[in-house]
Amino acid sequence: MNVSSVWDRLDRDLVIQEAMYGCIMALTIMLTAYVGIMHYSDRMHLIYAILGMDVVWAVIDMYIFYRADLMSLYRSVRLYREVQDNHDREANKAALESEFNGTVFQMISKEDQDRMIDVFLDGEFTGREGLRKSNRHYLFNAVTTFVFAAAPAIPPVLCLTFIDSFEWAILNACVISCILIFLVGYFMAPGDGLRSRLVTGTTTAGISLFFTVVCAVFGG
C-alpha cells in the first residue's frame, strides 16, 4: 500500500478529531504542572504522564471506534436480513429511508432515493466479501484513531527532553503543537480551496488551544 492510497483512505474528520483530542490532553498535563495544579517529582515522571495519557486513551479510542463500527455493521446486516424476509415492499422501503440520514445521498430528491432503495431491494447479495471489505475499512480507521491520538504527545515530550527551561519547554510545546494541529486542519479541510484550508487550520488550532487552557484552569 503506497502513501497515496493511504492518504485517500484517511477519514479527514476522524483525523482532525483525534489530533485535537491528543493535543489537548498532552498540553493540558504540561499546563497543569506549570501552574502547580498537578505535581511531578521530575521531568521524566511528567513525560511518562503525557505518554501514558495520550497512548492509553489512543488505545481506548481505537477499541471504542472499532467496536462501534462493528456494531453498526451488525445492525446493517440485521436490517438487510429483515427486509429480505419481509415481503411488504412498502414497509421495507420505509425502514430503509432513515439510512440516508447523514449521508451524501440525502442531498438528492425523494424520488431518486426511492429508486436507489428499489435497486438495493432487488440487488444480489454478495455474501461475506462486502463484510470483509467493511471490516478492513474499520480496522484502518481504528489504526488511524490510535496514530493521530497518540502522536500529539511527541512535541511536548521532545520539548521537555531537550529544553532546560521548563517555561520555554511549555511555550515551545504549545507553539509546535499549534502549528502541527493547524497543518492537520489545513490538509484535512473539507474543501480544497486555500480559504477553506486556512479557516479550518486556524479554527482547529485555536479551538484546541482554547480547550487546553479551559481544561488546565479547571484542573485537567
Secondary structure, DSSP 8 states (H G I E B T S, - for coil): --HHHHHHH--HHHHHHHHHHHHHHHHHHHHHHHTTSS--SSHHHHHHHHHHHHHHHHHHHHHHHHHHHHHHHHHHHHHHHHHHH---HHHHHHHHHGGGTTSGGGGS-HHHHHHHHHHHHHS---TTHHHHHHHHHHHHHHHHHHHHHHGGGHHHHHHHHH-S-HHHHHHHHHHHHHHHHHHHHHHT-SS-SHHHHHHHHHHHHHHHHHHHHHHHHTT-
